[in-house]
Amino acid sequence: MLAPNEIDNEALLSKFNKLHTHIGLLSRHFNEATEDDEIDKRERADLAAIGDEISRHTQELLALTFRIYCSSDDEKVSV
C-alpha cells in the first residue's frame, strides 16, 4: 500500500505528465499551423483550445501542490 504522500506525489506526477503532453501537442500544432506562414481560423481555434488545456492543467497542478504542501493558513491565499 502507498503512503499518503506517495499518492499525492503520484497525483502531481500525473498532472505534470498531462501538462507536458499538452505542451508537446501545442508545439506540434504550432509547427503545422505556421508551415504556410499563415494561421487560419481552424488552426487558431485548435491552438487556443490547446492553450486553454495547458492553462487548466497548470491551475490544477498548482492547486494540488498548494493543497499538499501548504499549511492550512496558507491555503487561503488565492492563485
DSSP file (Angstrom, degrees, kcal/mol; ACC not computed):
  #  RESIDUE AA STRUCTURE BP1 BP2  ACC     N-H-->O    O-->H-N    N-H-->O    O-->H-N    TCO  KAPPA ALPHA  PHI   PSI    X-CA   Y-CA   Z-CA
    1    1 A M              0   0    0      0, 0.0     2,-0.2     0, 0.0     0, 0.0   0.000 360.0 360.0 360.0 142.1    0.0    0.0    0.0
    2    2 A L        -     0   0    0      1,-0.1     5,-0.0     2,-0.1     0, 0.0  -0.558 360.0-117.3 -82.9 145.1    1.2    3.5   -0.8
    3    3 A A    >>  -     0   0    0     -2,-0.2     4,-1.9     1,-0.1     3,-0.8  -0.440  32.6-107.0 -72.6 155.0    1.8    6.1    1.9
    4    4 A P  H 3> S+     0   0    0      0, 0.0     4,-2.2     0, 0.0     5,-0.2   0.878 121.1  52.0 -53.5 -41.3   -0.4    9.2    1.6
    5    5 A N  H 3> S+     0   0    0      1,-0.2     4,-2.2     2,-0.2     5,-0.1   0.824 107.1  53.9 -68.2 -27.6    2.5   11.4    0.4
    6    6 A E  H <> S+     0   0    0     -3,-0.8     4,-2.2     2,-0.2    -1,-0.2   0.874 107.6  50.0 -70.1 -37.4    3.3    8.8   -2.3
    7    7 A I  H  X S+     0   0    0     -4,-1.9     4,-2.2     2,-0.2    -2,-0.2   0.924 111.6  48.9 -64.3 -43.6   -0.3    9.1   -3.5
    8    8 A D  H  X S+     0   0    0     -4,-2.2     4,-2.4     1,-0.2    -2,-0.2   0.907 110.9  49.8 -62.1 -42.0    0.0   12.8   -3.6
    9    9 A N  H  X S+     0   0    0     -4,-2.2     4,-2.6     1,-0.2    -1,-0.2   0.870 108.9  52.8 -65.6 -35.6    3.3   12.6   -5.5
   10   10 A E  H  X S+     0   0    0     -4,-2.2     4,-2.3     2,-0.2    -1,-0.2   0.905 109.3  49.2 -64.4 -40.7    1.6   10.2   -8.0
   11   11 A A  H  X S+     0   0    0     -4,-2.2     4,-2.0     2,-0.2    -2,-0.2   0.908 112.1  48.1 -64.8 -41.7   -1.2   12.8   -8.5
   12   12 A L  H  X S+     0   0    0     -4,-2.4     4,-2.7     2,-0.2    -2,-0.2   0.921 110.7  50.9 -64.7 -43.3    1.3   15.6   -9.0
   13   13 A L  H  X S+     0   0    0     -4,-2.6     4,-2.6     1,-0.2    -2,-0.2   0.901 108.7  52.3 -60.4 -40.7    3.3   13.4  -11.5
   14   14 A S  H  X S+     0   0    0     -4,-2.3     4,-2.2     2,-0.2    -1,-0.2   0.911 110.1  48.1 -61.2 -43.2    0.1   12.7  -13.4
   15   15 A K  H  X S+     0   0    0     -4,-2.0     4,-2.4     2,-0.2    -2,-0.2   0.914 111.8  49.6 -64.7 -42.7   -0.6   16.4  -13.6
   16   16 A F  H  X S+     0   0    0     -4,-2.7     4,-2.8     1,-0.2    -2,-0.2   0.902 110.3  51.2 -62.5 -40.4    2.9   17.2  -14.8
   17   17 A N  H  X S+     0   0    0     -4,-2.6     4,-2.4     2,-0.2    -1,-0.2   0.903 110.2  48.6 -64.0 -41.1    2.7   14.5  -17.4
   18   18 A K  H  X S+     0   0    0     -4,-2.2     4,-2.2     2,-0.2    -1,-0.2   0.917 112.7  48.7 -63.3 -42.8   -0.6   15.8  -18.7
   19   19 A L  H  X S+     0   0    0     -4,-2.4     4,-2.1     1,-0.2    -2,-0.2   0.930 111.5  49.1 -62.7 -45.8    0.9   19.3  -18.9
   20   20 A H  H  X S+     0   0    0     -4,-2.8     4,-2.1     1,-0.2    -2,-0.2   0.904 109.8  52.2 -60.4 -42.8    4.0   18.0  -20.7
   21   21 A T  H  X S+     0   0    0     -4,-2.4     4,-2.2     1,-0.2    -1,-0.2   0.916 110.1  48.0 -60.3 -44.4    1.8   16.2  -23.2
   22   22 A H  H  X S+     0   0    0     -4,-2.2     4,-2.5     2,-0.2    -1,-0.2   0.843 108.4  54.0 -69.6 -32.6   -0.2   19.3  -24.0
   23   23 A I  H  X S+     0   0    0     -4,-2.1     4,-2.3     2,-0.2    -1,-0.2   0.916 110.0  48.0 -66.0 -41.0    2.9   21.4  -24.4
   24   24 A G  H  X S+     0   0    0     -4,-2.1     4,-2.4     2,-0.2    -2,-0.2   0.899 111.4  50.6 -62.4 -40.8    4.2   18.8  -26.9
   25   25 A L  H  X S+     0   0    0     -4,-2.2     4,-2.7     2,-0.2     5,-0.2   0.907 109.8  50.1 -63.2 -42.5    0.8   18.9  -28.7
   26   26 A L  H  X S+     0   0    0     -4,-2.5     4,-2.7     1,-0.2    -2,-0.2   0.917 110.3  50.4 -61.8 -43.3    0.9   22.7  -28.8
   27   27 A S  H  X S+     0   0    0     -4,-2.3     4,-2.4     2,-0.2    -2,-0.2   0.922 112.2  46.5 -61.3 -45.1    4.4   22.6  -30.3
   28   28 A R  H  X S+     0   0    0     -4,-2.4     4,-2.3     2,-0.2    -2,-0.2   0.937 115.4  45.2 -64.0 -46.6    3.4   20.1  -33.0
   29   29 A H  H  X S+     0   0    0     -4,-2.7     4,-2.9     2,-0.2    -2,-0.2   0.871 111.3  54.0 -66.5 -35.8    0.2   22.0  -33.9
   30   30 A F  H  X S+     0   0    0     -4,-2.7     4,-2.1    -5,-0.2    -1,-0.2   0.945 109.4  47.5 -61.0 -47.8    2.1   25.3  -33.9
   31   31 A N  H  X S+     0   0    0     -4,-2.4     4,-0.5     1,-0.2    -2,-0.2   0.913 115.1  45.5 -60.6 -43.1    4.6   23.9  -36.4
   32   32 A E  H >< S+     0   0    0     -4,-2.3     3,-0.7     1,-0.2     4,-0.4   0.908 113.3  50.0 -66.1 -41.6    1.9   22.5  -38.6
   33   33 A A  H 3<>S+     0   0    0     -4,-2.9     5,-0.5     1,-0.2     3,-0.4   0.817 114.3  43.3 -69.1 -30.6   -0.1   25.8  -38.4
   34   34 A T  H ><5S+     0   0    0     -4,-2.1     3,-1.8    -5,-0.2    -1,-0.2   0.413  83.5  98.1 -98.0   2.8    2.8   28.0  -39.3
   35   35 A E  T <<5S+     0   0    0     -3,-0.7    -1,-0.2    -4,-0.5    -2,-0.1   0.872  91.8  39.9 -56.0 -38.6    4.2   25.9  -42.1
   36   36 A D  T 3 5S-     0   0    0     -4,-0.4    -1,-0.3    -3,-0.4    -2,-0.1   0.226 117.1-111.9 -97.4  14.0    2.5   28.0  -44.7
   37   37 A D  T < 5S+     0   0    0     -3,-1.8     2,-0.3     1,-0.1    -3,-0.1   0.708  90.9  85.6  64.0  22.2    3.2   31.3  -42.9
   38   38 A E      < -     0   0    0     -5,-0.5     2,-0.6     2,-0.0    -2,-0.3  -0.965  64.6-147.6-153.3 135.8   -0.5   31.8  -42.1
   39   39 A I        -     0   0    0     -2,-0.3    -5,-0.1    -5,-0.1    -6,-0.1  -0.913  23.4-155.8-104.3 117.0   -2.7   30.6  -39.3
   40   40 A D     >  -     0   0    0     -2,-0.6     4,-2.7    -7,-0.2     5,-0.2  -0.222  34.2 -91.1 -84.5 179.6   -6.3   30.1  -40.5
   41   41 A K  H  > S+     0   0    0      1,-0.2     4,-2.2     2,-0.2     5,-0.1   0.887 125.2  46.6 -59.6 -43.8   -9.4   30.1  -38.4
   42   42 A R  H  > S+     0   0    0      2,-0.2     4,-2.5     1,-0.2    -1,-0.2   0.923 113.3  48.8 -66.3 -44.6   -9.4   26.4  -37.6
   43   43 A E  H  > S+     0   0    0      1,-0.2     4,-2.7     2,-0.2    -2,-0.2   0.896 110.8  51.3 -62.8 -39.8   -5.7   26.4  -36.7
   44   44 A R  H  X S+     0   0    0     -4,-2.7     4,-2.6     2,-0.2    -1,-0.2   0.923 110.3  48.5 -62.6 -44.3   -6.2   29.4  -34.5
   45   45 A A  H  X S+     0   0    0     -4,-2.2     4,-2.4    -5,-0.2    -2,-0.2   0.903 111.8  50.0 -63.0 -41.3   -9.1   27.6  -32.7
   46   46 A D  H  X S+     0   0    0     -4,-2.5     4,-2.2     2,-0.2    -2,-0.2   0.935 112.3  46.5 -62.1 -47.1   -7.0   24.5  -32.3
   47   47 A L  H  X S+     0   0    0     -4,-2.7     4,-2.4     1,-0.2    -2,-0.2   0.905 113.1  49.6 -62.7 -41.8   -4.1   26.4  -30.8
   48   48 A A  H  X S+     0   0    0     -4,-2.6     4,-2.3     2,-0.2    -1,-0.2   0.901 109.8  51.1 -64.8 -40.5   -6.3   28.3  -28.5
   49   49 A A  H  X S+     0   0    0     -4,-2.4     4,-2.0     2,-0.2    -2,-0.2   0.906 111.4  47.2 -63.7 -41.7   -8.0   25.2  -27.3
   50   50 A I  H  X S+     0   0    0     -4,-2.2     4,-2.4     2,-0.2    -2,-0.2   0.909 110.9  52.4 -66.2 -40.9   -4.7   23.5  -26.5
   51   51 A G  H  X S+     0   0    0     -4,-2.4     4,-2.3     1,-0.2    -2,-0.2   0.889 107.8  51.8 -59.8 -40.1   -3.6   26.7  -24.8
   52   52 A D  H  X S+     0   0    0     -4,-2.3     4,-2.5     2,-0.2    -1,-0.2   0.896 108.8  50.4 -63.8 -40.3   -6.7   26.6  -22.6
   53   53 A E  H  X S+     0   0    0     -4,-2.0     4,-2.8     2,-0.2     5,-0.2   0.902 109.2  51.3 -64.3 -41.0   -6.0   23.0  -21.7
   54   54 A I  H  X S+     0   0    0     -4,-2.4     4,-2.3     1,-0.2    -2,-0.2   0.927 111.2  48.2 -60.7 -44.5   -2.4   23.9  -20.7
   55   55 A S  H  X S+     0   0    0     -4,-2.3     4,-2.4     2,-0.2    -2,-0.2   0.915 112.3  48.7 -61.7 -43.8   -3.8   26.7  -18.5
   56   56 A R  H  X S+     0   0    0     -4,-2.5     4,-2.4     1,-0.2    -2,-0.2   0.929 112.5  47.1 -63.7 -46.0   -6.3   24.4  -16.9
   57   57 A H  H  X S+     0   0    0     -4,-2.8     4,-2.4     1,-0.2    -1,-0.2   0.876 111.1  52.6 -64.9 -36.5   -3.7   21.7  -16.2
   58   58 A T  H  X S+     0   0    0     -4,-2.3     4,-2.5    -5,-0.2    -2,-0.2   0.931 110.5  46.9 -63.7 -45.2   -1.3   24.3  -14.8
   59   59 A Q  H  X S+     0   0    0     -4,-2.4     4,-2.6     2,-0.2    -2,-0.2   0.889 112.6  49.6 -65.1 -38.9   -4.0   25.6  -12.4
   60   60 A E  H  X S+     0   0    0     -4,-2.4     4,-2.5     2,-0.2     5,-0.2   0.912 111.1  50.2 -64.3 -41.7   -4.9   22.1  -11.3
   61   61 A L  H  X S+     0   0    0     -4,-2.4     4,-2.5     2,-0.2    -2,-0.2   0.921 112.7  46.1 -62.3 -45.3   -1.3   21.3  -10.7
   62   62 A L  H  X S+     0   0    0     -4,-2.5     4,-2.8     2,-0.2     5,-0.2   0.920 112.0  50.6 -64.6 -43.8   -0.8   24.4   -8.6
   63   63 A A  H  X S+     0   0    0     -4,-2.6     4,-2.3     1,-0.2    -2,-0.2   0.921 113.5  45.3 -60.9 -44.2   -4.0   23.8   -6.6
   64   64 A L  H  X S+     0   0    0     -4,-2.5     4,-2.2     2,-0.2    -1,-0.2   0.913 112.7  51.2 -66.0 -42.7   -3.0   20.3   -5.9
   65   65 A T  H  X S+     0   0    0     -4,-2.5     4,-3.0    -5,-0.2     5,-0.3   0.931 112.4  45.7 -58.9 -46.9    0.6   21.4   -5.0
   66   66 A F  H  X S+     0   0    0     -4,-2.8     4,-2.0     1,-0.2    -1,-0.2   0.882 111.4  52.6 -66.2 -38.1   -0.7   24.0   -2.6
   67   67 A R  H  < S+     0   0    0     -4,-2.3    -1,-0.2    -5,-0.2    -2,-0.2   0.886 117.2  38.6 -63.9 -37.7   -3.2   21.6   -1.0
   68   68 A I  H  < S+     0   0    0     -4,-2.2    -2,-0.2    -5,-0.2    -1,-0.2   0.918 128.4  27.3 -78.1 -44.8   -0.4   19.1   -0.4
   69   69 A Y  H  < S+     0   0    0     -4,-3.0     2,-0.3    -5,-0.2    -3,-0.2   0.530 100.5  83.7-106.2  -7.4    2.5   21.3    0.6
   70   70 A C  S  < S-     0   0    0     -4,-2.0     5,-0.1    -5,-0.3     2,-0.0  -0.737  78.1-115.0 -97.5 146.6    1.0   24.5    2.2
   71   71 A S    >>  -     0   0    0     -2,-0.3     4,-1.3     1,-0.1     3,-0.7  -0.346  38.7-101.1 -69.0 162.3   -0.1   24.8    5.7
   72   72 A S  T 34 S+     0   0    0      1,-0.3     4,-0.4     2,-0.2     3,-0.1   0.817 123.0  54.9 -59.1 -32.8   -3.9   25.3    6.2
   73   73 A D  T >4 S+     0   0    0      1,-0.2     3,-0.9     2,-0.2    -1,-0.3   0.876 106.8  51.1 -67.4 -36.4   -3.4   29.1    6.8
   74   74 A D  G X4 S+     0   0    0     -3,-0.7     3,-1.9     1,-0.2    -1,-0.2   0.769  94.4  72.5 -71.0 -25.8   -1.5   29.4    3.5
   75   75 A E  G 3< S+     0   0    0     -4,-1.3    -1,-0.2     1,-0.3    -2,-0.2   0.715  83.7  69.5 -63.9 -19.5   -4.3   27.7    1.6
   76   76 A K  G <  S+     0   0    0     -3,-0.9     2,-0.5    -4,-0.4    -1,-0.3   0.657  76.5  96.7 -74.1 -14.0   -6.5   30.7    1.9
   77   77 A V  S <  S-     0   0    0     -3,-1.9     2,-0.2    -4,-0.2    -3,-0.0  -0.646  74.2-138.3 -77.2 125.2   -4.2   32.7   -0.4
   78   78 A S              0   0    0     -2,-0.5    -2,-0.1     1,-0.1    -1,-0.0  -0.484 360.0 360.0 -86.4 157.5   -5.7   32.5   -3.9
   79   79 A V              0   0    0     -2,-0.2    -1,-0.1   -20,-0.0    -2,-0.0   0.410 360.0 360.0 -94.9 360.0   -3.7   32.0   -7.1
